[in-house]
Amino acid sequence: MTPEMVIDVGKEAGEIVILMAAPPLLAGLVVGLIVSLFQTATQIQEMTLTFIPKLLAVGAALVIGGHWMLSVITDYVIRLYHSIPNLIG
């Protein structure tokens, strides 16, 4: 296994991690921004007000994008398993 192969596998794994993390993180970010704008406009400074909407948004992102996320990670693992003979050979 050459250093280039290790870098390629690591790069692809990093891309998959970013793809898996992006939908729930972006949903939480958008909802957090909206709630913070609402808090600013109404001057309600309750720290716990953002928790439930963010939790619901992240859950919804996982439910909506879960099938796609599962197929991406499954395809990556299958490709990785099929490339094992090339990596050790």
N, C-alpha and C positions, 0 to 999 in steps of 0.2 A: 504494500500500500504506500503510494508515494504521497509526499506532502500536498501535492496538487489535488489528489483525490480527497484527502482529509478536508482541505479548504472547500472543495466543491460540495461535499456532503454537509459540512457545517453551514455553508452559505445557504444551501437549499433548506436545511432545518430552520435556520433563522427566518427565512422567508415564510415558511409554514407557520412558525410561531407568531409572526406579525399578522398573517392572514387570520389565524385563529383568534387572536386577541383584539383585532380591530373592531368587529361589529359590537361586542358588548361595551368596549371602552368608549367608542364613539357615541353609542346610545346614552351612556352615563354622562358623557361630556355635554352633549346637546341638552339633555334634560336638566343637568346641573346649571348650565348657563341660563336656560329659560326660567328656572326657579329662582336663581339669583337675581335676574332682572325683575321678576315679580316681587321679590323681597325688597329690592331697592326702590321700586315704584311705590310700594305700600308701606315701607319702613317697618316691616315685620322682620325682626332679626332673630328668629328662632333657629337654633343650630340644627335641630332634629327635623325641620321641615323638608329638607332635601333628601332625607334618607329613603322614605317610602317611594317617592316618584322615581328616584334613581334605581332602586331595587326592582320596581316594576318594569322600568325601561330595559334594564339589563336582562331580566327574565324574558321579556318579550323578544329582545334581540336574539337570545339563545333559542327560543321556541321557533322564531321565524327563520333564522339562519342556521339552525342546528343540522338540518339535513345536508345543506351545502358544506358546512364545516366538517361533518362526519365523512362526507365523500372525499373532501380534500385530504384529510388526514389518513383515511384508508388508502387512497391512491398513492400517497407518499410512502406509507409503510410497505405497501405491496411492491412499489418500485425499488425501495431500499432492500427488501428481502431478495428480490430478483437480481439485484446488482452485487450481492455478497460474493458470488464466485469471481466476478471481475475485480472486486476490491482486494480479495486475499490472494488472487492468482498472479 
